[in-house]
């Protein structure tokens, strides 16, 4: 909960999981990987050849959706 707020909201500080919650997430990830095997070989956009320089990184529509 952000400082001074009464409602739970997302913050930039991240989140914490209990051990039991982490185990549940791991089980769900197994189900997702089994249901969608193509996701297991997906790569992040910044591993591509377009990111060899700063202009290539700025042209990425995934990372900079509001750039024209």
C-alpha positions in Angstrom: 0.0 0.0 0.0 1.5 3.4 -1.0 2.4 5.7 1.9 -0.5 7.9 2.9 -3.0 5.8 0.9 -5.9 3.7 2.1 -6.3 1.6 -1.0 -3.8 -1.1 -2.2 -2.2 0.0 -5.5 0.8 -1.0 -7.6 4.0 0.8 -6.8 7.5 0.9 -8.4 9.0 -0.9 -5.5 7.9 -4.3 -6.7 6.2 -7.0 -4.6 7.0 -9.8 -2.3 5.7 -13.4 -2.4 5.5 -15.9 0.4 7.1 -19.3 -0.3 3.7 -20.9 -0.8 2.7 -18.3 -3.3 6.0 -18.8 -5.2 5.3 -22.5 -5.4 1.8 -21.8 -6.8 3.3 -19.5 -9.5 5.8 -22.1 -10.5 3.0 -24.7 -10.9 1.0 -22.3 -13.1 4.1 -21.6 -15.2 4.4 -25.3 -15.9 0.8 -25.4 -17.0 1.3 -22.4 -19.3 4.5 -23.9 -20.8 2.7 -27.2 -21.4 -0.3 -25.5 -23.0 1.7 -23.1 -25.2 5.1 -24.7 -26.0 6.0 -22.0 -28.5 6.3 -19.5 -25.6 9.3 -21.5 -24.2 11.4 -20.5 -27.2 10.4 -16.8 -27.3 13.2 -14.3 -27.0 13.2 -10.8 -25.7 13.3 -8.0 -28.3 16.6 -6.6 -27.1 18.4 -9.8 -28.0 17.8 -9.1 -31.6 20.2 -7.6 -34.2 18.2 -4.3 -34.2 19.6 -3.4 -30.8 23.2 -3.1 -31.9 23.1 0.7 -31.5 21.0 3.3 -29.7 18.9 4.2 -32.8 17.9 0.6 -33.2 16.8 0.4 -29.6 14.8 3.6 -29.9 13.0 2.2 -33.0 11.7 -0.8 -31.1 7.9 -0.6 -31.0 7.8 -3.0 -28.0 10.0 -1.0 -25.8 9.0 2.5 -27.0 5.3 2.2 -28.1 4.8 6.0 -28.1 7.8 6.9 -30.2 6.9 8.1 -33.7 
